């Protein structure tokens, strides 16, 4: 009986932890969705990821004056 009661306490504690973590994830997701368009934050606080620049394409032509 003592083992069953200890397991019940452990399960209750774990369920409480799951509830707390679920609430924290929801809060973090809400914060992540905020930007200057849907809150009172200034535009400078928006964190946009810049796209990577592609390397320039090399031309087949030589530089300088063209022959002909």
Helices and strands as residue ranges (DSSP letters): H 2-32, G 43-45
